[in-house]
Amino acid sequence: MTKLLQKYRKNKVKYNYAKWYFSKKIEKKTVLFESTHGRSIHGHIFYMMKDIEKNHPEYKVYVASQNVVADRSFLKNNGFTRVIVVEHLSAEYHRLLTTVELLVNDTSFFPFFNKKEGQKYVIVWHGTPLKHMGKDMAVVTDVANVQRNFYMADQIVVSNEYTKDILVETYHLKNVYSGEFVIAPSPRNAILFDQMHQTELRTKLKLKTKKIIFYMPTWRGDVGNVNNDNQKVAADLAYIAAHLEENTMFYVKLHPFQSDIDISEFPQIRLLPTDVELYAFIAIVDVLITDYSSIMYDFINTKKDIILYTHDLLDYQLTRGLYEDVASYPFYQTATIEGVMARLSKQATIGNYEAMSQRFCQFDYQHGSHDLMNYILMNKTSPKIISSKVHNGKETVVILSGGFWDNGITSALLNTLENIDTSERNYICFFGKNKVKKEHFYKLKNLPENVQFYPVPGSMNGTLIQRLINSQYMWKEWFKFPFINKILAKIYQAEYQRVFGTLKVDWFIHYTGFERKYAEMVRHMNHKTVMYVHTDMFQEYEAKQNFSKKVVFGAYQSASKVVLVHENLREELVEKIAGIADKVIVVNNFLGEERVRRFAAESLIASLVDVPVDYSFNEERMATDNYRKAVLLNDLVGTHTNVQNGQLLLNGQAALTANEQTIFTHVEQALTGLEKTLAETFPTILNPENKLLKALKEEQPDLHYPNKFIVDQLRISKLRLLEFIADEQITVFMNIGRYDYQKGHDRLIEAFERNYEQNNQIALVLVCPHGVLKKETIEKVRQSSARENIIILGGMRNPYVLLKAIDAFVLSSHYEGLGLVVYEALAVGTDVITVNLTETITLLQNNEALIVENTEMGITQGITDYLGASIDLNAFDFEAPKAQSREEFTAIFKS
């Protein structure tokens, strides 16, 4: 009960929202505004609310705030009388979020937000982008909630075509967003044209004759690294204060994380007045100092001086990324605070902003905010408002892809996407935001053209009762009563809306075939759905019980089509699951030979550098003199030196004193000895004539110590692996697959051990990215008599280059839908030993692989036969199955 209460408190916000979502109706002529999750009411929403207050008394207006008292006072001081401030995430906020007719945001609502039928959602984007956004950011999955909000929005409002193009590309809107893009005057920039306002505000602030300088630095770093940035800003402000001319007032707007900077000792430096809206203040500024803030694009409207203080431009470009070369902008730019003050101390000539004005703010004018609100509220057009659609009119297919982990399903999906014509339809791969690991981001970045990705944030909404019923239903096979179907339908239809918003989905493909939530969602959809079946689901359940038969098999019955990756899966499935015979089709997996060969052409050494080693036997080798000497020398030399561009450096210094030169000479001698010792320890791979070493020297001709370089890059375990591969007397076998019963690693290890006892000139490499049997598998190898010649690697970004380098791949799986890696091995010219699995070997009709009995003794005999006889295997023809798979995949979308 305690855990239940803790979970309730944690999810109280979602429960409150769901209570209103499922029970309240839309209230006409109501508007809720929100900016940066209630942290600010400056900018766009301030002026949009101001226009409604003045010109649309029929609307009831609310604004979300994290600081209700301060924001009520702020609005009152700025003449607002009708806008109601509500606390962000309060019960009243949740009620409004589910009942107001018009929702306006400048970025996004939280992931639990779900637009209801009858609501209109408008995003007025908060600025012109300079810094990288969306999928261009380092953490590509951070695109998630903003992308979701865009899919939810009826209108996305931007101030220029440039911003529209970047949002379309970086937030995966290209060809699929079904709402309206609106290029319109920037609401917050209208005040910049109001001369009367400028006179009044200067008088109010007693700044009539003063030169006003405004500094808006971009905050750098993260929450854990605040002080370094703050120290720089504080030092700059101290310098400015000491050099300001008379009759000049210097204002600064600091980030909340810079609130500990004390400016009280600088009488001519002030913070932005708390009762003045930001853009109302900018209108009276004479000189703007900034760096990478989009405010520079807005300030162009004033035709006044802009100084870009870019003291860390190169670093900022490398860490954040910039879409524009700011050095080409017609603003004064400097990297020093002295340069800033030099510019301020003289009457400067302002650059020509005309081209930038036309590009970034051509529609801005004094009544721009009014025009935009008339368009949003009444669809009243204006010459300064351009509306467009980005949807291309083609069908959109959303594919539940899973987290792009290193497994067969991911490979099969990537092969499919690379081999179909992706221009015929729009494809979006979606997955839970937290499902994709950082090391797999590259797969997202390298998806084929016209294939986009969507990391889904958040979780299902629901009242406490709804969530309890769903939890029981998801995880208990016996919990299936007729009365709960309406409850499930309600929450899953709402979840579909939360995830996909107004996205026009034509086909929903559950590609992974196991995931429960989206399998259940298939049962409650009103459009075309597809369930993929990659393996024998009955055998899978018997072995692991890793999915819900009730949910997944129920999805088969509700889906428009059930796609099998092999004909052999049909008979039992149709026999045991009623009502699906007419919807079952077969789409044989694409074999992906082109993608595999492309990866296999990369450098073997480079592909191994960052690969973790889960197991390698080094204890006995440590007893040998050469090995111990190599390790000690490498560690000793490594603490004193490094090698850069082929030059030996002592403690990072190239210029040495006489004493240091003596040390240098000794270290140089040690390095020479190390090179020799390593070559003796690994005589094959570190032979100067070895092709890998030759390739390395060709890539880095100035490398003086290649042996040490390789050891530092790979460490000893992976060097031993390369030694196995390079030694023509040793036959290297390999298996790729997660630590799982299905993959049969236990019987492969036993089979290898039996052969090793008769012939120790063999080695086994397992590549196991993850899995539940990791501990058991490693322990089994540790206890094996063949342990010295077995190496287990963790996840590899590119296993194909290693697959190409070994002698034979062994498929030892108990069962597979299709052992795709068999064909990946054939694609790179590696011999294959495979157990007799009908789904895997059907295409092997011309002696392309050594097929053995699907038992431990069968695998044992297969390895023995491979070692003892001259196996003459034929090349596999990939063209015919590729054409067949294309035709079969296309058939999915036919009625």
Secondary structure, 3 states (H helix, E strand, C coil): CHHHHHHHHHCHHHHHHHHHHCCCCCEEEEEEEECHHHCCCCCHHHHHHHHHHHHCCCCEEEEEECCHHHHHHHHHHCCCCCCEEEECCCHHHHHHHHHEEEEEECCCCCCCCCCCCCCEEEEECCCCCCECCHHHCCCHHHHHHHHHHHHHCCEEEECCHHHHHHHHHHCCCCECCCCEEEECCCHHHHHHHCHHHHHHHHHHCCCCCCEEEEEECCCCCCHHHHHHHHHHHHHHHHHHHHHCCCCEEEEECCCHHHCCCCCCCCCCEEECCCCCCHHHHHCCCCEEEECCCCHHHHHHHHCCEEEEECCCHHHHHHHCCECCCHHHCCCEEECCHHHHHHHHCCCCCCCCCHHHHHHHCCCCCCCHHHHHHHHHHHCCCCCCCEEECCECCCCEEEEECCCCCCCHHHHHHHHHHHHCCCCCCEEEEEEEHHHCCHHHHHHHHCCCCCEEEEEECCCCCCCHHHHHHHHHHHHCCCCCCHHHHHHHHHHHHHHHHHHHCCCCCCEEEECCCCCHHHHHHHCCCCCEEEEEECCCHHHHHHHHCCCCHHHHHHHHHHCCEEEECCHHHHHHHHHHCCCCHHHEEECCCCCCHHHHHHHHCCCHHHHHCCCCEEECCCHHHHCCHHHHHHHHHHHHHHHHEEEECCEEEECCECCCCHHHHHHHHHHHHHHHHHHHHHHHHCCCCCCCCCHHHHHHHHHCCCCCCHHHHHHHHHHHHHHHHHHHHHCCCCEEEEEECCECHHHCHHHHHHHHHHHHHHCCCEEEEEECCCECCHHHHHHHHHCCCCHHHEEEECCCCCCHHHHHHCCEEEECCCCCCCCHHHHHHHHCCCEEEEECCHHHHCCCCCCCCEEECCCHHHHHHHHHHHHHCCCCCCCCCCHHHHHHHHHHHHHCCCC
